[in-house]
Amino acid sequence: MIPVPVEAIKNSKNAVVNDMPMVVKDIEIVNINGLHARPSAFFAKEASKFRSEIFVELGEMKVNGKSIMGLITLEASFGKILHVTCDGDDAEDQMKAVEWVIKNFIVGE
């Protein structure tokens, strides 16, 4: 398999890079309080359950999705769109887990 440049797949839903699945998704913050400390911690905890790498982008910032502090530094508020990339053999399951966190975590509102 020929490696695909990451930029070529940035807007694709699913792709395979270097024989490893990559899932890329834009997810809106629906929690009125944004991605504050508690949901960031839960996001990182869920992301860490998987072997795949995960990166979260907002604007010009890109952080490791397994890092609580990294996620907090994004200052992701209500209505913002996170660009999430999961890369590895369990990327699809990882994306489902973290998407659920972003769309359903409401404790602390």
LUMBA-569144 format. One record per residue: residue in one letter; y negated, z negated, x negated of N, C-alpha, C in turn; residue number from 0. Coordinates in Angstrom, 3 decimals. Layout:
BEGIN
+----+----------+----------+----------+----------+----------+----------+----------+----------+----------+-----+
: aa :  n.north :     n.up :   n.east : ca.north :    ca.up :  ca.east :  c.north :     c.up :   c.east :   i :
+----+----------+----------+----------+----------+----------+----------+----------+----------+----------+-----+
:  a :        Y :        Z :        X :        Y :        Z :        X :        Y :        Z :        X : NUM :
...
+----+----------+----------+----------+----------+----------+----------+----------+----------+----------+-----+
This chain:
BEGIN
+----+----------+----------+----------+----------+----------+----------+----------+----------+----------+-----+
: aa :  n.north :     n.up :   n.east : ca.north :    ca.up :  ca.east :  c.north :     c.up :   c.east :   i :
+----+----------+----------+----------+----------+----------+----------+----------+----------+----------+-----+
:  m :    1.175 :    0.000 :   -0.842 :    0.000 :    0.000 :    0.000 :   -1.240 :    0.000 :   -0.888 :   0 :
:  i :   -2.226 :    0.802 :   -0.514 :   -3.478 :    0.888 :   -1.256 :   -4.419 :   -0.195 :   -0.741 :   1 :
:  p :   -4.996 :   -1.014 :   -1.641 :   -5.941 :   -2.046 :   -1.198 :   -7.163 :   -1.427 :   -0.524 :   2 :
:  v :   -7.599 :   -2.045 :    0.550 :   -8.764 :   -1.589 :    1.291 :   -9.950 :   -2.446 :    0.880 :   3 :
:  p :  -11.092 :   -1.839 :    0.533 :  -12.258 :   -2.651 :    0.203 :  -12.648 :   -3.536 :    1.384 :   4 :
:  v :  -12.987 :   -4.780 :    1.091 :  -13.320 :   -5.728 :    2.145 :  -14.474 :   -5.227 :    2.993 :   5 :
:  e :  -15.469 :   -4.607 :    2.402 :  -16.616 :   -4.099 :    3.164 :  -16.187 :   -3.057 :    4.198 :   6 :
:  a :  -15.138 :   -2.326 :    3.910 :  -14.679 :   -1.286 :    4.821 :  -14.062 :   -1.860 :    6.084 :   7 :
:  i :  -13.649 :   -3.131 :    6.038 :  -12.990 :   -3.706 :    7.204 :  -13.796 :   -4.827 :    7.833 :   8 :
:  k :  -15.025 :   -5.049 :    7.373 :  -15.820 :   -6.194 :    7.813 :  -15.914 :   -6.281 :    9.337 :   9 :
:  n :  -16.013 :   -5.169 :   10.015 :  -16.166 :   -5.192 :   11.465 :  -14.868 :   -4.956 :   12.221 :  10 :
:  s :  -13.759 :   -4.883 :   11.503 :  -12.488 :   -4.643 :   12.177 :  -11.889 :   -5.951 :   12.672 :  11 :
:  k :  -11.037 :   -5.843 :   13.682 :  -10.411 :   -7.040 :   14.239 :   -9.278 :   -7.532 :   13.347 :  12 :
:  n :   -8.404 :   -6.662 :   12.950 :   -7.284 :   -7.008 :   12.077 :   -7.131 :   -5.922 :   11.024 :  13 :
:  a :   -6.725 :   -6.295 :    9.853 :   -6.508 :   -5.336 :    8.777 :   -5.482 :   -5.911 :    7.825 :  14 :
:  v :   -4.999 :   -5.084 :    6.932 :   -4.079 :   -5.550 :    5.905 :   -4.697 :   -5.201 :    4.561 :  15 :
:  v :   -4.884 :   -6.210 :    3.718 :   -5.439 :   -6.018 :    2.389 :   -4.434 :   -6.577 :    1.393 :  16 :
:  n :   -4.035 :   -5.758 :    0.434 :   -3.074 :   -6.186 :   -0.587 :   -1.810 :   -6.780 :    0.036 :  17 :
:  d :   -1.285 :   -6.146 :    1.075 :   -0.064 :   -6.561 :    1.766 :   -0.191 :   -7.915 :    2.478 :  18 :
:  m :   -1.389 :   -8.427 :    2.621 :   -1.607 :   -9.688 :    3.326 :   -2.499 :   -9.406 :    4.522 :  19 :
:  p :   -2.143 :   -9.906 :    5.697 :   -2.993 :   -9.667 :    6.857 :   -4.327 :  -10.384 :    6.727 :  20 :
:  m :   -5.366 :   -9.713 :    7.175 :   -6.695 :  -10.294 :    7.217 :   -7.194 :  -10.173 :    8.646 :  21 :
:  v :   -7.697 :  -11.258 :    9.176 :   -8.237 :  -11.253 :   10.527 :   -9.715 :  -11.616 :   10.414 :  22 :
:  v :  -10.555 :  -10.800 :   11.028 :  -11.993 :  -11.001 :   10.982 :  -12.506 :  -11.061 :   12.415 :  23 :
:  k :  -13.327 :  -12.071 :   12.694 :  -13.797 :  -12.231 :   14.066 :  -15.182 :  -12.876 :   14.078 :  24 :
:  d :  -16.010 :  -12.456 :   15.006 :  -17.299 :  -13.087 :   15.250 :  -17.128 :  -14.015 :   16.443 :  25 :
:  i :  -17.501 :  -15.283 :   16.251 :  -17.285 :  -16.291 :   17.291 :  -18.601 :  -17.016 :   17.570 :  26 :
:  e :  -18.971 :  -17.079 :   18.825 :  -20.221 :  -17.736 :   19.219 :  -20.026 :  -19.246 :   19.346 :  27 :
:  i :  -21.013 :  -20.006 :   18.865 :  -21.012 :  -21.465 :   19.015 :  -21.405 :  -21.775 :   20.460 :  28 :
:  v :  -20.484 :  -22.380 :   21.211 :  -20.758 :  -22.687 :   22.616 :  -21.025 :  -24.169 :   22.853 :  29 :
:  n :  -20.786 :  -24.999 :   21.845 :  -21.082 :  -26.428 :   21.951 :  -22.596 :  -26.590 :   21.895 :  30 :
:  i :  -23.174 :  -27.234 :   22.876 :  -24.625 :  -27.399 :   22.971 :  -25.205 :  -28.087 :   21.729 :  31 :
:  n :  -24.395 :  -28.920 :   21.070 :  -24.843 :  -29.611 :   19.855 :  -24.539 :  -28.833 :   18.579 :  32 :
:  g :  -23.959 :  -27.667 :   18.697 :  -23.655 :  -26.848 :   17.532 :  -22.433 :  -27.348 :   16.783 :  33 :
:  l :  -22.277 :  -26.827 :   15.586 :  -21.138 :  -27.206 :   14.739 :  -21.586 :  -28.366 :   13.854 :  34 :
:  h :  -21.711 :  -29.545 :   14.460 :  -22.163 :  -30.735 :   13.734 :  -20.978 :  -31.381 :   13.023 :  35 :
:  a :  -21.138 :  -32.616 :   12.570 :  -20.142 :  -33.262 :   11.703 :  -18.742 :  -33.331 :   12.304 :  36 :
:  r :  -18.616 :  -33.819 :   13.521 :  -17.268 :  -33.987 :   14.095 :  -16.527 :  -32.669 :   14.291 :  37 :
:  p :  -17.157 :  -31.679 :   14.942 :  -16.412 :  -30.418 :   15.067 :  -16.185 :  -29.728 :   13.720 :  38 :
:  s :  -17.098 :  -29.913 :   12.767 :  -16.887 :  -29.345 :   11.431 :  -15.659 :  -29.973 :   10.779 :  39 :
:  a :  -15.528 :  -31.287 :   10.922 :  -14.372 :  -31.991 :   10.366 :  -13.082 :  -31.520 :   11.028 :  40 :
:  f :  -13.116 :  -31.363 :   12.346 :  -11.929 :  -30.912 :   13.070 :  -11.588 :  -29.470 :   12.693 :  41 :
:  f :  -12.619 :  -28.624 :   12.564 :  -12.426 :  -27.233 :   12.150 :  -11.733 :  -27.188 :   10.785 :  42 :
:  a :  -12.276 :  -27.936 :    9.815 :  -11.717 :  -27.949 :    8.461 :  -10.292 :  -28.481 :    8.457 :  43 :
:  k :  -10.040 :  -29.503 :    9.263 :   -8.693 :  -30.074 :    9.352 :   -7.710 :  -29.039 :    9.893 :  44 :
:  e :   -8.097 :  -28.347 :   10.963 :   -7.227 :  -27.320 :   11.537 :   -7.025 :  -26.166 :   10.558 :  45 :
:  a :   -8.103 :  -25.712 :    9.915 :   -8.022 :  -24.605 :    8.969 :   -7.103 :  -24.946 :    7.801 :  46 :
:  s :   -7.106 :  -26.208 :    7.392 :   -6.310 :  -26.650 :    6.248 :   -4.819 :  -26.732 :    6.544 :  47 :
:  k :   -4.440 :  -26.642 :    7.781 :   -3.021 :  -26.665 :    8.150 :   -2.317 :  -25.350 :    7.786 :  48 :
:  f :   -3.096 :  -24.341 :    7.408 :   -2.556 :  -23.013 :    7.145 :   -2.729 :  -22.650 :    5.670 :  49 :
:  r :   -1.863 :  -21.762 :    5.190 :   -1.919 :  -21.319 :    3.799 :   -3.040 :  -20.311 :    3.552 :  50 :
:  s :   -3.420 :  -19.574 :    4.572 :   -4.426 :  -18.525 :    4.413 :   -5.771 :  -19.077 :    3.974 :  51 :
:  e :   -6.509 :  -18.247 :    3.249 :   -7.886 :  -18.582 :    2.926 :   -8.735 :  -18.333 :    4.168 :  52 :
:  i :   -9.805 :  -19.084 :    4.304 :  -10.705 :  -18.882 :    5.435 :  -12.136 :  -19.057 :    4.956 :  53 :
:  f :  -12.971 :  -18.108 :    5.351 :  -14.389 :  -18.167 :    5.016 :  -15.192 :  -18.000 :    6.283 :  54 :
:  v :  -16.300 :  -18.727 :    6.357 :  -17.178 :  -18.690 :    7.524 :  -18.565 :  -18.300 :    7.032 :  55 :
:  e :  -19.145 :  -17.305 :    7.690 :  -20.475 :  -16.829 :    7.309 :  -21.443 :  -16.993 :    8.470 :  56 :
:  l :  -22.670 :  -17.349 :    8.113 :  -23.773 :  -17.408 :    9.071 :  -25.017 :  -16.992 :    8.303 :  57 :
:  g :  -25.589 :  -15.878 :    8.694 :  -26.719 :  -15.350 :    7.947 :  -26.286 :  -14.974 :    6.541 :  58 :
:  e :  -27.019 :  -15.463 :    5.557 :  -26.715 :  -15.171 :    4.159 :  -25.740 :  -16.163 :    3.539 :  59 :
:  m :  -25.359 :  -17.197 :    4.291 :  -24.480 :  -18.237 :    3.747 :  -23.022 :  -17.944 :    4.060 :  60 :
:  k :  -22.173 :  -18.170 :    3.074 :  -20.727 :  -18.006 :    3.224 :  -20.068 :  -19.239 :    2.622 :  61 :
:  v :  -19.235 :  -19.930 :    3.414 :  -18.595 :  -21.159 :    2.952 :  -17.094 :  -21.112 :    3.191 :  62 :
:  n :  -16.389 :  -21.965 :    2.466 :  -14.954 :  -22.127 :    2.651 :  -14.747 :  -22.885 :    3.970 :  63 :
:  g :  -13.956 :  -22.330 :    4.869 :  -13.711 :  -22.945 :    6.164 :  -12.874 :  -24.204 :    6.111 :  64 :
:  k :  -12.347 :  -24.536 :    4.938 :  -11.573 :  -25.764 :    4.778 :  -12.446 :  -26.891 :    4.226 :  65 :
:  s :  -13.738 :  -26.629 :    4.076 :  -14.678 :  -27.600 :    3.528 :  -15.604 :  -28.140 :    4.617 :  66 :
:  i :  -15.483 :  -29.417 :    4.919 :  -16.338 :  -30.031 :    5.936 :  -17.805 :  -29.881 :    5.536 :  67 :
:  m :  -18.122 :  -30.239 :    4.302 :  -19.514 :  -30.160 :    3.853 :  -20.037 :  -28.727 :    3.877 :  68 :
:  g :  -19.197 :  -27.789 :    3.508 :  -19.607 :  -26.389 :    3.562 :  -19.976 :  -25.981 :    4.977 :  69 :
:  l :  -19.143 :  -26.356 :    5.930 :  -19.405 :  -26.011 :    7.324 :  -20.685 :  -26.667 :    7.828 :  70 :
:  i :  -20.906 :  -27.913 :    7.466 :  -22.114 :  -28.616 :    7.902 :  -23.366 :  -27.936 :    7.338 :  71 :
:  t :  -23.283 :  -27.452 :    6.100 :  -24.465 :  -26.820 :    5.489 :  -24.867 :  -25.519 :    6.183 :  72 :
:  l :  -23.972 :  -24.955 :    6.973 :  -24.328 :  -23.748 :    7.723 :  -25.385 :  -24.035 :    8.791 :  73 :
:  e :  -25.458 :  -25.291 :    9.229 :  -26.377 :  -25.681 :   10.305 :  -26.223 :  -24.741 :   11.507 :  74 :
:  a :  -24.975 :  -24.543 :   11.921 :  -24.650 :  -23.621 :   13.003 :  -24.972 :  -24.253 :   14.354 :  75 :
:  s :  -26.025 :  -23.782 :   14.968 :  -26.470 :  -24.342 :   16.241 :  -25.946 :  -23.524 :   17.418 :  76 :
:  f :  -26.134 :  -24.078 :   18.603 :  -25.715 :  -23.446 :   19.858 :  -26.197 :  -21.995 :   19.915 :  77 :
:  g :  -25.281 :  -21.105 :   20.264 :  -25.612 :  -19.693 :   20.440 :  -25.504 :  -18.845 :   19.187 :  78 :
:  k :  -25.390 :  -19.468 :   18.035 :  -25.254 :  -18.704 :   16.791 :  -23.874 :  -18.066 :   16.728 :  79 :
:  i :  -23.772 :  -16.972 :   15.998 :  -22.508 :  -16.257 :   15.843 :  -21.977 :  -16.480 :   14.432 :  80 :
:  l :  -20.786 :  -17.052 :   14.346 :  -20.119 :  -17.250 :   13.055 :  -19.230 :  -16.045 :   12.782 :  81 :
:  h :  -19.281 :  -15.555 :   11.556 :  -18.402 :  -14.476 :   11.124 :  -17.266 :  -15.141 :   10.344 :  82 :
:  v :  -16.068 :  -15.148 :   10.923 :  -14.925 :  -15.869 :   10.344 :  -13.906 :  -14.867 :    9.807 :  83 :
:  t :  -13.458 :  -15.118 :    8.573 :  -12.455 :  -14.273 :    7.937 :  -11.286 :  -15.133 :    7.491 :  84 :
:  c :  -10.100 :  -14.819 :    7.989 :   -8.865 :  -15.488 :    7.578 :   -8.041 :  -14.457 :    6.823 :  85 :
:  d :   -7.548 :  -14.838 :    5.654 :   -6.852 :  -13.891 :    4.793 :   -5.594 :  -14.529 :    4.222 :  86 :
:  g :   -4.442 :  -14.059 :    4.690 :   -3.176 :  -14.580 :    4.197 :   -2.062 :  -14.331 :    5.193 :  87 :
:  d :   -0.885 :  -14.830 :    4.867 :    0.288 :  -14.533 :    5.688 :    0.273 :  -15.193 :    7.063 :  88 :
:  d :   -0.499 :  -16.254 :    7.247 :   -0.584 :  -16.894 :    8.559 :   -2.009 :  -16.810 :    9.128 :  89 :
:  a :   -2.722 :  -15.739 :    8.756 :   -4.123 :  -15.564 :    9.138 :   -4.337 :  -15.518 :   10.651 :  90 :
:  e :   -3.449 :  -14.845 :   11.369 :   -3.635 :  -14.726 :   12.821 :   -3.534 :  -16.089 :   13.503 :  91 :
:  d :   -2.563 :  -16.884 :   13.108 :   -2.415 :  -18.218 :   13.696 :   -3.597 :  -19.111 :   13.320 :  92 :
:  q :   -4.044 :  -18.986 :   12.079 :   -5.195 :  -19.772 :   11.635 :   -6.436 :  -19.414 :   12.449 :  93 :
:  m :   -6.653 :  -18.127 :   12.670 :   -7.819 :  -17.687 :   13.441 :   -7.748 :  -18.231 :   14.865 :  94 :
:  k :   -6.583 :  -18.189 :   15.479 :   -6.437 :  -18.730 :   16.838 :   -6.787 :  -20.212 :   16.874 :  95 :
:  a :   -6.341 :  -20.951 :   15.874 :   -6.589 :  -22.396 :   15.836 :   -8.074 :  -22.706 :   15.681 :  96 :
:  v :   -8.740 :  -22.045 :   14.739 :  -10.155 :  -22.366 :   14.521 :  -11.040 :  -21.810 :   15.630 :  97 :
:  e :  -10.633 :  -20.702 :   16.225 :  -11.395 :  -20.176 :   17.366 :  -11.324 :  -21.163 :   18.529 :  98 :
:  w :  -10.158 :  -21.754 :   18.740 :  -10.022 :  -22.758 :   19.796 :  -10.976 :  -23.926 :   19.530 :  99 :
:  v :  -11.055 :  -24.369 :   18.282 :  -11.944 :  -25.484 :   17.933 :  -13.386 :  -25.126 :   18.283 : 100 :
:  i :  -13.829 :  -23.942 :   17.871 :  -15.219 :  -23.538 :   18.113 :  -15.515 :  -23.421 :   19.595 : 101 :
:  k :  -14.581 :  -22.931 :   20.364 :  -14.827 :  -22.686 :   21.781 :  -14.562 :  -23.906 :   22.665 : 102 :
:  n :  -13.816 :  -24.903 :   22.179 :  -13.398 :  -25.999 :   23.048 :  -13.769 :  -27.388 :   22.592 : 103 :
:  f :  -14.224 :  -27.556 :   21.366 :  -14.512 :  -28.901 :   20.869 :  -15.833 :  -29.381 :   21.442 : 104 :
:  i :  -15.776 :  -30.381 :   22.340 :  -17.000 :  -30.871 :   22.988 :  -17.189 :  -32.377 :   22.834 : 105 :
:  v :  -16.309 :  -33.049 :   22.098 :  -16.461 :  -34.490 :   21.898 :  -17.765 :  -34.733 :   21.153 : 106 :
:  g :  -18.509 :  -35.732 :   21.570 :  -19.744 :  -36.087 :   20.888 :  -20.978 :  -35.449 :   21.467 : 107 :
:  e :  -20.830 :  -34.724 :   22.571 :  -22.017 :  -34.127 :   23.201 :  -22.870 :  -35.165 :   23.861 : 108 :
+----+----------+----------+----------+----------+----------+----------+----------+----------+----------+-----+
